[in-house]
Amino acid sequence: MKLEMTGQMRMEQRMKLAPHMIQSMEILQLPILALQERIEQELNSNPVLEVEAEEPSEPEAVEPPSQENVDEDAAAEVPDGESSEIFERLDVLDDGYKEYINEAEPFRKRVRADEPDKKLEAIKNTAAPPQSLHEQLSEQWQLVDADDGVKKAGSAIIDYINDRGYLTVRLEQLHNKDKADFTFDDLTAALKLVQKLEPAGVGARDLKECLLIQMQQNDDDTSFEERLIAEHIDELLENRLPDIAKKMNCSIEKINKAIERISKLDTSPGLQVGQDRNHPITADVIVEPLDDSAGYSVRLANSSLPALRINNDYAKMAKAPATNAKTRKFLQENIRSAQWIIDAIEQRKNTLLKVARAVVKFQKEFFDKGQLYLQPLPMSKVADEVGVHLATVSRAVAGKYVQCSWGILPLRKFFSGGTEDTNGNGHSWEAIRAKLQQIIDAEDKTKPLNDEQLRRKLAEAGINSLARRTVAKYRKLLNIPAARFRKKY
């Protein structure tokens, strides 16, 4: 068997994304808050990128230089009066942005000694992270007066309390006979003390114990509610109020009043501490009705986005013959990067505005009448209208929100499938769920509708193509319980 190496040439076509194309797609996908953060990062990292003044003068059109026109750019001249000052700033520039050439630098040196440290100021102005439930319980436990064994047992118990405030293991599992740190009696005593910590109800092992702890710490008379929870919680969860009334020898009205008081208790007390902060939502698109017609005005909410431009002084330095090659290359790369981010932001604005206008065009009935009139709208229809690829529309609507007369809504909400009614009119799944919610809200709570009856009600409204299991699925998506649990006595 003979082995040999041979060379071969072939021609082929390949699609390769350039870096600026990848950056454009990333910018397009960013919501407005993330875009603000991205722009801030670019301003901090790119010395040639700057924010335009409120009344900017006409800037010179600056094209990103390439390696082919370096010799041609070298013919540009810098005025004599400005050359010495500019080159002094250039020396400062080399010192101040050394880490962008040499990535081994761990931090950015300040240009002047009196210049404030922006990173330090940002750290000082950043809110402290919220205290976790474990940290708060541990601090409270340190102040509890108890024996060493009980203190150690309490620390072990706190370690196994989850974010909702419940103890996730049995005390028998925490007791290790091979270790003499604490006994099982210490665990029992410690658990009683832990359950007295704030927030009320923490340290419970199940829902019944959680509610009983909170009622026992309440100054009001809750003896009836405590008996109701202690003896009949399973029947209460099953909404079997007549059975409970018969066993407790009381009226259903009295049980309903007790349920109203119990409903004010917290079933997840641990979530009161260290809750995850909701991310702020800012509208990217604003849709407003026009005064003089039945149409709508569609505009971008770009008031918080700064207008960017390339610094003219640094652009001249990149062309000046006296600029050394290393500095010229550094400036050229940053000018090119700055031009890319400016173009990407402009392209994002144009694409998002076109997509939003197409959505308003196809969903005009929604903006006129509300959610019940939301139409089925595939992304491919908007892509054809705008003249872009389907993936571009998907990126354009990702994480974006629309502000209109019906509130601030996700832009992706307007894209969904649906079905047709008996008259041939389309109904999106979102509109069908809204209609289902409307029917349930209007039902007689003493005789709530089951899923089959809900299906018939939808059929009477013209939506007769749904199966009972589909109605049940939508009801669960809306977090609406079954008819047996919705019944009011």
Phi, psi and omega in degrees: 000125184255128177255135178210159179249134179229153177260148181214140178246141177210155178252136178209156178255131179228145175264120181232126181280127175285158180303322181289334176289319177297318179296322179297320179292322178294316179297321180298325184279345184284133169290172191294324180292319178292327178293321176300317179295321179296318178297320178298321178296318179295320179295325180284332186262339184248111184289339183271351180268134181215166179267135179293147175290167181298325177237074185286148173280169182294112181282153176288142177288119184246124176261141179297125183289151175240170183293335183288332185252021178297317180295322179291321179292334182295343180283348179293147182243151176254134179306143184300322183293337184257348190297313184295319180294320182293319181290330173295318177294328178295320177297318177297321179300317179298321181288319187287331184243034181296328184291340178282345173264318178245103187288356180286345180293126183282342181206165180271124177284141178286143182292316180239156182292329181270002180286132180291146179277108184296323180293320179294320177296321179295321178295319180294326183271358180274132180295144178294145179296145181296148180287135181283165178297319180297318180294318181292318178294322179295320178296318178294323183292330178296335181270355180282133179269111181203169178293163182300318180297318179292322179297316179292321178295320178296321177297321178295320179296317181298327179296338183251019174267124184279181184297333179280350178099009182261145174281122190265357180231158175281153181298329179298328179286332179281340183273118178249113183293336182285342179251139184258022182294318179204158181260175178293326176296324176298320179297317180297316179293322181294321181298320178297322179288320180297322181290353175266356180283167177266145002282156183298134180101353181288147180090003179287154181261346176203178184297318182300314180294323179299315180291320180295321179299316181293322179289325179291333178271000179272140181285340181285165178281110182239029183298320181292318180295321179297318178294321179299317181286317185293324188255337189224031184292324180296316178292328179294319178292335178272001179062036178264066185291322177299321178295320180294318181298321179293318181288324181269357178056052180217175180273157177294328178299320178294322178293320179298320177294322177294320178297322178297321177289321180294327182296343178278351178280160184261121179277350177224072186297332181296335181287352175290340183248134174061036179293145175295132180286138176289135178289134180295146179247126178237133181292135175268331182232138178243124179246120182231140178289143177278144183287325188261005181205180180269007181271189183226147175266126181243121179218161180269144178271074184256015184296334181270356180270128179286149174277125186257153174205168178266133180297124184293325181298315180290329176296321177292322178300321181296339180258346186292136181292334183280350180286131181291160188298321182295316180291321179298318179296318179299315180292320180299317180296320181287325175296317179297318179295320179295319179295324178298313183293323178296315180294321181295320179294319179295320178294323177299315180301313183294315182294314182297321180294319179296317180296317181297319179295322178294321178297315179296324179296313184279337182248034183299323180297325177296312181293335178279316193240340178119188191293331180295346183250020176288128185263152173298132183215104175283151180295331181297329179292319177290322179299319178294322180295318183278332182087035178232175179285154179303321180295329178294319177296319179299318178290325183293326184266352183294122177070010182263153181230150180245131175258121180218188182292346179262008178115191176262116187237148175294139181296330179291342180300331184280355180249109179200162175278186181181199181215172180251147177271188183294338180268002180086006178277140181277143175229125177285162179298325178297318180292323179294318178295322177296321178294321178298317178298320180295319180294316182292323178296330184266359184287162174281113186292342175281340176224070184295154183277135173277179186296323179293318178293324176296320178299319179293322178297319177294323178295322177297331178277002178103352181260086188251014183257011183263142174272163181298320181294330176291320176298318179297322179295316179294323178298320179290324178296330178274004181058040178257124181290170179292170186300323182298326182273346180269352185291134177251132181262000000 
